[in-house]
Amino acid sequence: MPYLIKNYNRDSTKKYYLDMKKLLLSLIIIGFSFLVLSCEQKNAKDSKLKAAKVNNGPSFDSTLVRPFFKKYPELEKYQKEVTQLYLKRNYQYIWYDKKGVLEVGHLLYNKINHLEEEGIKTTIPYKKKLDAIFQNSETVSEPNATDELFMSSFYFLYVHKVLKGLDTKKTIELGWFLPRKKQSYINYLDSIMANPSLIEKNEKEVFGQYYSLKEVLQKYKKIAKDNSWDPIVTDTSFIAFKPGDSSQTIAQIRHRLFVLGDLANDSESANYDDSLITGILKYKNRTGSLKNNHITKKTIASLNTPIVERIKTIMVNMERCRWITADIAASKELIVVNIPAYELTYFKEGKTVLTSKVVVGKDLNKTVIFSANMRYIVFSPYWNIPSSIIKKEIKPGIAENENYLEEHNMERKNGVIRQKPGPKNSLGLVKFLFPNPYSIYLHDTPSKGLFNREKRAFSHGCIRVAKPIQLANEILKDDPNWTPEKIDAAMNKGEENWYTLKSKIPVFIGYFTTWVDADGVIRFYDDVYQRDEQLAPLLFDE
């Protein structure tokens, strides 16, 4: 009996807990279902509110779009985007409210009227029609579809001209293989509508250098307006001016440097004094000239460059800025080579940690404009000689001298001719690899004297670095596997050693013939590959 009672109590308790567990589970399920239903109802309600917020204005007949572009064919290139824009918005008016044209519409109209301030020289189609919309904007009580479609078409004209620039196909034809930024200007309109000030300046959308060039452009236009820019004249016997010389030509040079901002004031003195030395050195520094105080015919020719040509150069490079993704500046590490400047800059956390002179490809072997990630450093490298160089240089050398390979520290290996590691190796003591289809990389060189030249386009396409040791040390600075002593030993060991970097470093090889530095000083460089000459005709309606 006690045994039965004991089992009965145990079974009853067990049944009680099972019943309570089922009850609790049922309550949880009911509560969860109610919560889900409530969330779904709330989300549906929010969606309806959002939809009502977006779709709360009047709309126009969608069949009016096609006839509009037939009537205004110069805007037809924007038809696809305009159509997509209104499909997204159910053909509701964008640029109008009950009071007339919205503020953002007036801002857009103002920007279109001042496109030259954005470095754009073009004829605006149907300008009178556009003007009429805004001349009558305060008297119009209700919008019409034609004016609405005009506004949207000119929005796309503006963003394509000012933000996007030439299409990718055209820039590739120009030899520009850097990645282009990607943006939906249909979606971007939402940002502008929410914050109209973005139409004035948006460094998240446009590469920051663009705005720096834009500011200098206004200064140079003012110089062109306020100055006659008469040529600086010298006599036929002129060779060079040196400090202490005196001439009326020196007074002209002084005035030119003052106008350009390289001198703080113009004393009108005809004597080549210390203040003029300061101005000349500043001018030469920002135009890529050799830094000496001699004023040569070449210096004067540079000073005589018409101001309108400098303005065109600025505008051409503003266009290139449109092609650059704005977030490049946010890279944790970045190595940039500017071909016309013959200069490499290494950035960490947005700050410059190293600059170095470089030698780039000569005109027949142009260095390609592209980007890739640096992955390897090769110490004491072999130089595997390209077949084109073997054909043009090595074979003729062997034909004249049977000891050519030995005398140049070269050898045949698996059917390939290569130069062995060592101080006389054409790649020097180290090379930096960022794998790419163009076989371009950074490397040291035994030909150090070339870095003292004003023009440094001598290579077969690769980029020779004046400070390879410093570059290697900076790249490996935080790598526990390396010290400056180990790096030096690896470079001089005479045995090739590949090292894989712990983090890839983006390398951008660009082409800018003018650049505004961190101090706001504009620098001009020679158009070494004549790329400005190719681009300018595509930008200016002349």
N, C-alpha and C positions, 0 to 999 in steps of 0.2 A: 504493500500500500504506500508506504513512504516513497518508494521508487516511482510509482505511478503519479503521485502528487508532484513529485520533483520534476518529472518529465512534462506534466501538464503545465506547470508554472513556466518552465523553460519554453515550451511551445507557444504558450499564450504571449509571453514577452516577445518572442521572436516575431509572432504574427503582428503584434502591436507596432513594433518598429518598422516592419515591412509596410504596414498600412500608412504609418506616418511618413515614411520615405516616399511612397507613391503620391500621397497628398501634397507633400512639399514639392515634388517634381512637377506635379500638375500645376501648382501655383506659379512655379518658375516659368513653365512653358507659356501659361496664360499671360504672365507679366511680360515676358520677352516678346510675345506676339503683339501685345498692346503697344510696347515700345517701338517695335519695327513699324507697325501701322502708323503710329504717331509720327515717326521720323519720315516715313514715306509721304504722309500727308503734308508735313512741314516742308519737305524738299519740293513737293509738287507745288505747294503754295509759293515758296521762294522762287521757283522757276517761273511761275506765272507772273510774280511781281517783277522779276528781271525782264521777262518778255514784255510786260506792260511798259516797263521803264524804257526799253529800247524801241518798242513798237507803239509809241503813243502819239505819233504825229501823222499828218496827212501823207498820202502817197500819190504817185502819178502812174499813168498807164505805161506798162512795160513795152508796149508796141511802139512807143515814141523813140526808143533808143536807136534802133537801126536807121530810121529816116534822118535822125539828127546827124549821124556820122556820114551819111550820104551827102548831106547838105554842107558839112564842114569837113571835107576829106583830109585836111592837114592835121586833124586831131584823130584820124582813124586808127593810128598806131596804138591809141590808148583804149580802143573800144572793148577789147577783151577784159581788161582790168576794171573798166567802168561797169561793164555788165556784171562781172563777178561781185563787185562792190554792192550793187543794188539787189542782186539775188540774195546776198547775205542780209540785207536790211529790208527785204520785202518791198523794194521800190519806194521807200519813204524818203521824204526830203531830208537832206543832211545839213545843208548850208543855211537854212532859214528857220526862224521861229516866228511867233506872232508879231514881233517888232521889225522883222526884216532879216537882212543878212547878219549872220552871227559874227562875233568878234574875230573868230579864227578865219573867217572868210576875208575880212578886211586885212588881217595880217598876211594871208596868202597873196592877196592882190598887191600889197605893198612889196612883198618879196619878189614877185614877178616883175614889178616895175623897176626893181634895182638888181637885176640878175648880174650885172657887171661887177657889183660888189662881191658876188660869189665866184668871181673869176670866170664868168661865162659871157661870151660875146656872141649873140645870136639875134635873129629877128623873131619877134613874138607874133605868131599868127592871129588873125582876127582881133587885133588889138583894139580897134574902135568898138567892136561889139563888147569886148570885155570891159572897156572903160564905161560904156553905156550902162552896164549892169550896176556899177557902183555910183555912177552919177545920179541914177534914179532910185538907188536902194532905199532912201528915206521916204520916198513917196509911194513906193509899191506896197500895197496892203497884203497881197497874196502872191506867193511865188509861182513861177511857171516852170514847166519841165525843161524848156530850152535853156533857161538861165541856170537851172540846177545842174544840167548835164555839162554846161560850159564850165561851171565851177569845179566839178569833179574831174573833167578832162584836164583843166589847168593845174589841179592838184597833182595829177600824175605827171604832167609835163614838168612841174617843179621838182618833184622828188626824183624823177629820172635824170634831170639835168644836174641838180645840186647834190643829191645824195648818192645816186647810183653811178652816174657817169656812163661812159661807153659800155656797150654790152660785152660780155665775156668773150664771145667769138672774135670780136675786133681786137681786144687787148691781147689775146693769144696770138693773133696775126702780127701784132706789134712786138712779139717776143716776151710778153709778160706772163710768167708762169707761177707767180705768187698766187696763193688761194684768194679768191674774191669773197667778199662778205655776202651773206645770204639774208635777205629780208623780204617779208611780204608787206608791200606798201599798202595793201588793202587793210591788213591788221594794224599797221603803223598809224593809220588815220585815227583809230580809236585812241591811241596814246596822245596824239595831237589835240583831238577834241577834248580829252580829259585835262590836258595841260598845254594850252596854246603857246606857252613860252618856249616849248621844245622846238618850235619852228624857227626860233632865233638861234638857239645853240643847244646841241645835244651830243655831248662827247661819248655817250654810250652807243650812239649810232654812227658818228663820223669820227674818223681818226683825228686825234687832237692836233696834229701838225697842221691840219687844214685851217683851223681857226687862227693859228699863229701866222700862217702865210696870208690869210685874209686880212689880218690887221696890218701887216706890212704893205700889202697891196694898196690899201687906202693911203698910206704915207707916200708911196711911190707915185700914186696918181696925183697927189697934191704937189709933189716935186715937179712932175711933168706940167702941171697947170701953172705953177708959180715961177718957173725958170725957163729961159730961152734955150738952154743947153747948147750954147755955141761951142764948137770944137776947141779943145786946147791946141794951140798952134806952136810949133817949133820950127827953127830954121833948118835948112838942109844939112848944115854942118853938125847938128846936134847928135851926140852919142849917148851921154848920160849925165844926170845931175847928181852931185854928191854933196853932203853937208858942207856948208860954207859958201856954196855957189850962190850967184845972184842973177836973176833974170825975170823979166815980166811974165815969162811962161810959168815960173814958180808961183807967182801971185795967182795965176789962173788955176793952177793945181791946188793951191791952198783953198781957193773959193769952192772948187768942185768937191774937195774932201769935206768942207763945212756943210755944203748942201746935202751930201750923202750921210752926214752924221758921224763921220770919222774924226772930225775936229769939233771941239765944243764951241769955238768962236773963230771968226775970220779977221785977223789983224791986217789983212791986205798987204802984208810985207812981201817983198820980192826976194828976200833972203831965205836960203834953206837953213832954218834954225831948228832948235830942239823940238819945238812944238810940231813942226812939220814932220820931223822924223817919227814922232808918236803917231801922227795921222797916217803916214805912209805905211808903217808897220801894221797898224790896225787894218788898213784897207787890204794889204797883201795877205794878211792872215785869213781874212774872210773871203778871199777870192782864190785861194789855193795856190798863191804864188810863193816863190822862195822868199824866206824872211830875211831880207837884207835892206839896207837903207838907200840903195841906188835906184834912181828913177830913170828907167830906160825907155826906149821907144815902145817896148812891149807894155810897160806900165801905163804910158800915156794912151796907147791904143785901148787898153782895158778901161781907163777912166773916160775915154770918149765913146764907150758903148752907149748908144742911144737909150735914153730912159724908157722909151716905148718898148725896146727889146727886153729890158730887164722886167718890165711889167708882163710881157708875154711869157717870159720864163717862169715868173711866179704863177701865172694862170695855168700853164701847162702842168706844173707840179702840184697845184691844187687839184687838178683832174686826177693825177696819180693817187693822191690821198683818198679820193673817193673809192678807189679799188681796194684799199687796205682795210682789213677787218679791225674795228675799233678796239677789240679786246686784246690786241697784240701787246699793249702796254701793261696788261695785267699778268703777263707771264712771270712766273717765279724767277726763271733765268731766260736770257735771250741774248743771242749773238747776232749783230746786224753788220752787214758789209754794204756800204754805199759805194757803188762802182765809180761814179764821177768824182767823188771825194777821195778816192784811194784810201779809205779808212775803215777800220773795224772797231766796233764798240761792243763791249760786253756789259750787259745789265744784270743786276741781281736785285730783286724786290723793287724794280723800277729805278734803281740808282746805278750810275755808271761806275764800274769797278776797274775798267781797263779800256784804254784806247790804243790803237796801234796803226801805223802806216801799213798799207798793203800794196802789192803789185798784182794787177789783174790781167786778163787776157788781152792780147793785142787785137787790132781791128779784124784780122783774118781768123782769129780764134777767140771770139768774144766770150766773156764770162756770162753764163746764162742767169737770167733773173728768175729765181725760184726759191723755195724753202724746203727744208728737210730737217730731220732730227739727228743731232750728233749722238753717236752711240759708242764710238771707239776712239781711243788714242793709241797710236802705233809708235813705239820708241825704236830708234835705230832702224828705220824702215828700208826695205828694198824698194827700188823704183822699177816697177814692171813697165817697160817702155812701150807706149802705144804704137800700133802698127804704122800709123801715119808718120810718126817721127822716125821710126826705123827706115821707112821707105825714103823719106826726104833727107834725113841727116845721117843715120847710122850706116846704111849700106854704101852711100857715096864715100863716107869716111873710111870704111873697111877697104873699099876699092883702091883708095889712095895709100892706105897704110895698113898692112896686115896685122900690126900690133895695136890697132885702134881700140879694140875692146879691152885689152889688158891695160893700156895706158889710161883708159877712162874708168878703170875699176869695174868693168862690166863682165858678164858671163852669159853663156847660153844655158838655159835650164828648161828641160821638157819642151824644147822647140821655141822657147821664148827668150828674148834678150832682156836681161835685167841688170841694174846697177847695184852693186853690193853696198851694205851699210857702211857709214863712215862720214867724216867731216866734209868730204868732197861730193857726197851723194847729192844729186840735184834736189832732193826733197829735204836735205839737211838732216837734222837729228830727230825730228818728230813730225808726224802728220796727224791730222784730226779728221776723222771720217764721219760723214753724214750720208749714208747710202742713197744714191739718186741715179736716175737713168742717164745723166750727163757726164758721169765720171769726174765730177768736180769735188775738190776737197781743199782744206787749209793745210799749209805745210811751211816748214822752215826752209831756208835756202842758204847756200854758201855765198851767193852773190849779194852781199849786204850793201854794196855801193849803190844799187838801183834805188834804194829807199831815200837817197838824197836827191833824186831827180824830182823835178816839178811834175812832169807827166810820168806815170808809172804803169803803162799798159805794155807789158813785155812778155807775159807768160803765154802758154799754150791753152789757157782757159782756167786752170786752177789758180788758187789765190795764195800768194806768198805773204807770210806774216813777218813783220819786223820784230815782234816781241813774242816769239814762240815759247820761250822758257817761262815768261811771265804768264802767258795764256794757260799753259799746262798747269802751272802752280795754282792759278786762280780756279781752274776747273776742278782740280783735285784737292782744294784747300780743306774741305770738310770730310774727305775720305780717309778713314783711319789706316787704309792700306798704304798710304803714300806720305812721304815727307819731302821737302825740297832736296834733301840729300839723295833719297832714293830716286827721285825724278832725274836728277843730274846723272846719277850712275846708270840708269836705264838708257838715257840718251847717248851716253858715251861708251856703252858696253860693246857695240859693234855686232850685237845679235838682235834680230828683230823680235819685238815683244808686243803682242796685242793685249790691250786692256779694255774690258767692257765697262762703260760708265754705269754707276748705280742708278742714275737718273738721266733720261734723255734731255738734251738741250736743243730747243728750236734754233735753227740758223736761218736767218732771212737775208737773202742777197737781193738788194734793191737798186733802184736807179733814180736818184733825185739830183737834179742839177742846181737846185737851190734848197736851202734848209734853214729854218730859224732855230737857233740853239737855245739852251735853257736860260740864257741871259737876255733873250729877245733880239739877238744880233743875227741879221740875215747873212747867209753865206752863199756865194755863187761859185759854181764849178763848170769846167769845160764840158761840153756835150761830146764826150769822148767817142761814143758810138753813133752820133748823129740821130739819136732817138727823139729829141725834141723836134727836129726837123720833120720827122715822120708823123709825129702826133699833132703838132700845131695846126696843119691844114684841116684836120678832122674836127677841130674845136672852134675855129673862127670863120664866120661867114664874111668873106672879104671879096 
